[in-house]
Amino acid sequence: GKSSSVAILVQAKPSQAEAPARVRSVDWRNPRGRWDHVGGIDVAAVVRGRNASGGRSRARPGVRRRCLPEGSQQEGQDGSAMLQVGAQGAPPHTQTNRSGASRCRGAVVRPLEPAQSAVLVKDGLLPQYRGWWNMPIQQSPHVLSELKESLYRVPWNTRYPEGLTWPDMRAGLAKDIIPIMFEATKVSGVFEKMPKKMRGIYWMKGNGVAEELTILHYGQWFPEHQQMIVPFAPFMWAWPGGRPRNAPFGGAMYSQDFTAGLAAASPMINGGMVFSYNYSTCEGRYCRRDLPTNDDMAFAYMQTGAFGNMTQATDLGLVPSAQSGGLIPPGSVSGAFTLEEMPGSEGGALWKRTCYWGPGSCASTEFGSYDLIKIVDEHGEPVQPHYDEFIEYMGEVPLMVWAGWADEQAKKDVADRIESGI
């Protein structure tokens, strides 16, 4: 009906029906041994991906669809209990996919291959792989070397093999790191071509992972496709060297030293990560829907690629699978990340960086979202009160950055290794 809740009818075996609230396992088939469908969704396919005979589950026409009050019960044809379970985590908004054919309470998961940035390769605007190693205009090695001299070195511990310890990691207090990050990434010929509203330094406020700051203005902008490409590069990210007093979720994913920061940094740097942002008018729950100019940069769908891959995006669903220690089977969950400009934002200062998860192509459960708040503007000046709030939040906890390579030969060696691998 018009209810904002989402529901699934779960039918249990008769032997399990006496206490539905205690049911630990359910039979997703109906009494005839076929898969049940609810509201046009193949429930079994969502959970298992395949039907009883081993083939792909297909919708069975003519199945009667029923809507019950949330939490109510009724009996199935065989006397088993049917319990309607409300999806409490579903955000109260919907998204329409690009064809407009379906709606999803959350975020529609876009194809991983071809990735959204593949069109840039097809049109000859990008090579198949774009990373720090082949950016048309490189960060100045002299500038990077000079800037990192004022920061102290953070050694990689013995848990990392030698092949992964080439990144030169440096640290300092937040007030000292911030202007260095801005100067290192403000590259002439690049900076002025990036979207004005995305220039500056952002605080990932409320991000449960041990990472604090990000910069998006060292990359490439393709206005004809409304896409922004940002390869992972030196000084564009900052991780904590300890646990701030008010760290998100009690600092559960932080450490008292640089351990958690290094663990978060290593796969991003060594994996040659690249981000793609496909901008459009507002499509989400948080972005501003009342813009008089119908802002076509109020929303961005995000994808990432390993080793700068522009044609195949990384499967975000692997994240919860890895973090669950295998409890969530690989391939059972999809993920979608978005940027949504929030009310009150001026010059791209306030965004919601959402994280949606769910089975299939509809990621309807929001978990892990945070605020992306600009603390330094395009001129390198503090954005108040956010800048002071961040400095107070960090306190005496240092920030760590990837400051580049030991020298130019080390940079060339790593670049050659990456390019030969891809």
Secondary structure as UniProt FT lines:
FT   STRAND          7..11
FT   HELIX           14..16
FT   TURN            17..18
FT   HELIX           20..22
FT   TURN            31..32
FT   STRAND          37..38
FT   TURN            39..40
FT   STRAND          41..42
FT   HELIX           43..48
FT   TURN            52..53
FT   TURN            61..62
FT   TURN            70..71
FT   STRAND          73..75
FT   TURN            77..78
FT   STRAND          81..86
FT   TURN            88..89
FT   STRAND          95..96
FT   TURN            98..99
FT   STRAND          103..104
FT   STRAND          107..108
FT   TURN            116..117
FT   HELIX           118..122
FT   TURN            123..124
FT   HELIX           132..134
FT   HELIX           141..148
FT   TURN            149..150
FT   STRAND          152..153
FT   TURN            158..159
FT   HELIX           162..164
FT   STRAND          169..172
FT   HELIX           174..185
FT   TURN            188..190
FT   HELIX           191..193
FT   HELIX           196..198
FT   STRAND          201..205
FT   STRAND          213..215
FT   STRAND          220..222
FT   TURN            223..226
FT   STRAND          227..231
FT   TURN            234..235
FT   STRAND          237..240
FT   TURN            245..246
FT   HELIX           248..251
FT   TURN            252..253
FT   HELIX           259..270
FT   TURN            271..272
FT   STRAND          274..280
FT   TURN            292..293
FT   TURN            296..297
FT   STRAND          299..305
FT   HELIX           306..308
FT   TURN            316..317
FT   HELIX           318..323
FT   TURN            324..326
FT   TURN            330..331
FT   STRAND          334..341
FT   TURN            343..344
FT   STRAND          350..358
FT   TURN            360..361
FT   STRAND          362..363
FT   STRAND          365..366
FT   STRAND          370..376
FT   TURN            378..379
FT   TURN            384..385
FT   HELIX           386..394
FT   TURN            395..396
FT   STRAND          399..402
FT   HELIX           408..421
//
